[in-house]
Amino acid sequence: MKTIADLHMHTSVSQHAYSTLDEMAMAAKFKGFKAFGITNHGPGMLDGAMELHFLCLRNLPNELYGIRFYKGAEVNIKSYDGQLDLPESILKNLDIVIASYHAEAIAPASPADHTRGLIEVLKNPDVDCLGHIGNPVFQCDYEAVIKACAQEEKLIEINSNSFTVRPGSDKNCKTVARLCMAYGVSVLVSSDAHSKYAVGSHDAALKMLKSISFPEKLIVNSDWDLLQRRLP
């Protein structure tokens, strides 16, 4: 298994990250990737980027160092009714939108609430992918969420960083991956890199996917044509 892009990464605009856009682009190029994405945290995080950051992404080139640059956001889910921390006027112009729960932006509640919130978010036409849903802090009904993903034709992230920074995620991520196989839901493997040193760090996620014989045709960033069809 291999990947040709890393689309969930943060620059120093998210203040708990440590590298610039240029450094992240160079690292992706060095890895031999065909594309990379920057998805800084939305303003719902204490040190997230302001709205103007996401609005002004349109002023940047679509390629850096000869590889495709996906301009995106990791938006925070702010309510269990599916409210996000960036407006539709900004989200509609981004190349990739990943929606995630973070305890800094919303207090964990019950699995039923977590499930309802994710299903509501999936109805948002501007959201492309759900981020790190294997986090046990936000336990949910995984089958219900994956079925909704299949209906809405959304992606599920398999976040390689979760295997180390979110204890208990490894078991949940395997459950999520098996359900994605069962329902034909495509996944996005990501590093969630917060520095240039972590760009392309997909080993933990790929090892888990390989262990369950997950089909590469359901990994959108395993092939350029697959990626272009899902995230043009």
Buried (B, 14 or more C-beta within 10 A) or exposed (E): BEBBBBBBBBBBBBBEBBBEBEBBBBBBBEBEBBBBBBBBBBBBBEEBBEBEBBBEBEEEEEEBEEBBBBBBBBBBBBBBEBBBBBEEEBBEEBBBBBBBBBEEBBEBEEEEBBBBBBBBBBEBEBBBBBBBBBBBEBBBBBBBBBBBBBEBEBBBBBBBBBBEEBEEBBEBBBEBBBBBBEBEBBBBBBBBBBBBEBBBBBEBBBEBBEEEEBEEEBBBBBBEEBBEEBBE
